[in-house]
Amino acid sequence: MTAADMERLDVLVARAAEVAAANTAKQLAEARAENRHLLHDADSTDTAFAHLPCPHPELCSTDADYPGFDAWIAQQQTLNTRRGNR
């Protein structure tokens, strides 16, 4: 291997390290942003939305609202199970 080959290889290795570092920094920033959202930027409407069905059960749908839906779901689950066993 010539000196020129080694120099090209050094450049490629350095570039690969730069890309890896940039990707790691980006992933870390994304994870921190997600944690900040989940832990610190809690929206009061999130809690209100989560509790909405509890005080208003009349607003929740029931099986009577969607006749035949449970049979359709069972059929889809059967089809998905068969597809997974191929």
Secondary structure, 3 states (H helix, E strand, C coil): CCHHHHHHHHHHHHHHHHHHHHHHHHHHHHHHHHHHHHHCCCCHHHHHHHHCCCCCHHHCCCHHHCCCHHHHHHHHHHHHHHHHCC
